[in-house]
């Protein structure tokens, strides 16, 4: 890992995902991609996305855009995020669980899927106050279990 490469940084993960999408859309195989990275100045010889800092990930994305990659807005972005206090609390707990390593996918879509499995409601903004409270309590208990695990 590079010096300023924090693996759980959501911004970093989003850029890495975009780079993977760009490579797929540009039909760029591993060797071609690694050669492209090796040819870029200032990457200190990095040949893997995982070794790159956020500024360098952005540089790689810019180069992929020059090669024809056109990022599309996220499909989930059509519906505005729920911004009431309970939804903010749910989202905050979800991201904390991600930072603790308990949640693999920090995305809004993954959170919506979790909420739907628990409540049969497919969007945070459609939860009733009691349903949202139940989700919050469940996430708090989950966080409690994760942070208070016995270290063997």
PALUM-951905 format. One record per residue (C-alpha): residue number from 1; residue in one letter; x, y, z. Coordinates in Angstrom, 2 decimals. Example, Ala and Ser with C-alpha at 12.3 -4.5 7.8 and 13.67 -1.06 7.14 Angstrom:
<rs>
num, residu, px, py, pz
1, a, 12.30, -4.50, 7.80
2, s, 13.67, -1.06, 7.14
</rs>
This chain:
<rs>
num, residu, px, py, pz
1, x, 0.00, 0.00, 0.00
2, x, 1.18, 3.52, -0.80
3, x, 1.95, 5.96, 1.96
4, x, -1.37, 7.82, 1.88
5, x, -3.49, 4.92, 0.70
6, x, -6.20, 4.29, 3.29
7, x, -8.09, 1.19, 2.12
8, x, -11.38, 2.09, 3.81
9, x, -11.63, 5.68, 2.53
10, x, -15.00, 5.81, 0.67
11, x, -13.72, 8.42, -1.80
12, x, -10.73, 6.23, -2.63
13, x, -12.95, 3.18, -3.09
14, x, -15.26, 5.15, -5.41
15, x, -12.30, 6.19, -7.60
16, x, -10.97, 2.62, -7.69
17, x, -14.41, 1.35, -8.76
18, x, -14.56, 4.04, -11.48
19, x, -11.12, 2.99, -12.75
20, x, -12.30, -0.65, -12.95
21, x, -15.42, 0.43, -14.86
22, x, -13.26, 2.54, -17.22
23, x, -10.89, -0.37, -17.86
24, x, -13.83, -2.64, -18.64
25, x, -15.43, -0.11, -20.99
26, x, -12.12, 0.58, -22.74
27, x, -11.45, -3.21, -22.99
28, x, -8.09, -2.65, -21.29
29, x, -6.47, -5.88, -20.06
30, x, -4.19, -6.06, -17.01
31, x, -0.95, -5.86, -18.99
32, x, -2.07, -2.80, -20.95
33, x, -3.27, -1.12, -17.76
34, x, -0.03, -1.87, -15.89
35, x, 2.00, -0.56, -18.84
36, x, -0.09, 2.63, -18.82
37, x, 0.57, 3.06, -15.06
38, x, 4.28, 2.31, -15.50
39, x, 4.44, 5.01, -18.20
40, x, 2.92, 7.69, -15.98
41, x, 5.40, 9.96, -14.22
42, x, 5.10, 10.51, -10.49
43, x, 3.48, 7.16, -9.61
44, x, 6.76, 5.81, -8.22
45, x, 6.54, 2.73, -10.41
46, x, 3.15, 1.63, -9.06
47, x, 1.56, -1.01, -11.28
48, x, -1.63, -1.54, -9.29
49, x, -4.59, 0.67, -8.46
50, x, -4.32, -0.50, -4.83
51, x, -0.93, 1.25, -4.52
52, x, -2.21, 4.67, -5.56
53, x, -3.08, 7.69, -3.42
54, x, -6.29, 9.64, -4.10
55, x, -4.50, 12.37, -6.15
56, x, -2.85, 9.68, -8.29
57, x, -6.15, 7.79, -8.69
58, x, -7.60, 11.04, -10.03
59, x, -4.68, 11.38, -12.47
60, x, -5.28, 7.81, -13.72
61, x, -9.00, 8.58, -14.14
62, x, -8.18, 11.72, -16.14
63, x, -5.91, 9.70, -18.43
64, x, -8.64, 7.06, -18.91
65, x, -11.09, 9.88, -19.78
66, x, -8.61, 11.14, -22.40
67, x, -8.61, 7.59, -23.81
68, x, -12.40, 7.77, -24.24
69, x, -13.92, 6.76, -20.87
70, x, -17.13, 8.69, -20.16
71, x, -18.23, 8.36, -16.53
72, x, -22.00, 8.15, -16.16
73, x, -23.86, 9.46, -13.15
74, x, -24.75, 6.74, -10.68
75, x, -28.17, 5.21, -11.50
76, x, -29.07, 5.28, -7.80
77, x, -28.57, 9.06, -7.92
78, x, -32.01, 9.62, -9.48
79, x, -33.83, 9.51, -6.16
80, x, -32.67, 12.16, -3.67
81, x, -31.19, 10.80, -0.45
82, x, -33.43, 10.81, 2.60
83, x, -32.21, 13.66, 4.78
84, x, -34.37, 13.47, 7.89
85, x, -32.58, 12.96, 11.24
86, x, -33.36, 9.23, 11.48
87, x, -32.08, 8.57, 7.96
88, x, -28.90, 10.52, 8.72
89, x, -28.43, 8.42, 11.87
90, x, -28.99, 5.17, 9.94
91, x, -26.50, 6.24, 7.27
92, x, -23.96, 7.31, 9.91
93, x, -24.20, 3.96, 11.73
94, x, -23.90, 2.10, 8.40
95, x, -20.72, 3.99, 7.46
96, x, -19.28, 3.47, 10.95
97, x, -19.90, -0.27, 10.60
98, x, -18.13, -0.10, 7.23
99, x, -15.15, 1.66, 8.83
100, x, -15.06, -1.08, 11.49
101, x, -14.93, -3.70, 8.72
102, x, -18.36, -5.18, 9.49
103, x, -20.04, -3.82, 6.34
104, x, -18.33, -4.66, 3.04
105, x, -20.23, -2.27, 0.77
106, x, -20.77, 1.25, 2.16
107, x, -23.00, 2.33, -0.77
108, x, -26.47, 3.78, -0.46
109, x, -27.74, 0.81, -2.53
110, x, -26.30, -1.71, -0.07
111, x, -27.82, 0.21, 2.84
112, x, -31.20, 0.26, 1.07
113, x, -30.93, -3.50, 0.55
114, x, -30.16, -4.03, 4.26
115, x, -33.14, -1.84, 5.24
116, x, -35.42, -3.65, 2.79
117, x, -34.43, -7.07, 4.18
118, x, -35.27, -5.86, 7.66
119, x, -38.43, -3.82, 7.04
120, x, -39.70, -4.78, 3.53
121, x, -39.44, -1.03, 2.68
122, x, -37.08, -0.29, -0.19
123, x, -36.01, 3.30, 0.55
124, x, -35.00, 5.15, 3.71
125, x, -37.37, 8.04, 2.97
126, x, -40.36, 5.67, 3.03
127, x, -39.68, 4.27, 6.50
128, x, -42.15, 5.09, 9.24
129, x, -40.67, 6.50, 12.46
130, x, -41.07, 3.14, 14.30
131, x, -39.45, 1.25, 11.36
132, x, -36.54, 3.69, 11.24
133, x, -36.13, 3.37, 15.02
134, x, -35.99, -0.43, 14.65
135, x, -33.28, -0.15, 11.97
136, x, -31.29, 2.28, 14.17
137, x, -31.52, -0.05, 17.18
138, x, -30.46, -3.03, 15.05
139, x, -27.44, -1.14, 13.66
140, x, -26.48, 0.06, 17.17
141, x, -26.62, -3.52, 18.50
142, x, -24.54, -4.70, 15.53
143, x, -21.97, -1.96, 16.20
144, x, -21.94, -2.90, 19.87
145, x, -21.25, -6.56, 18.98
146, x, -18.45, -5.56, 16.60
147, x, -16.73, -3.12, 18.97
148, x, -17.08, -5.31, 22.07
149, x, -15.90, -8.61, 20.61
150, x, -13.80, -10.65, 22.98
151, x, -10.22, -10.56, 21.75
152, x, -8.98, -14.15, 21.95
</rs>
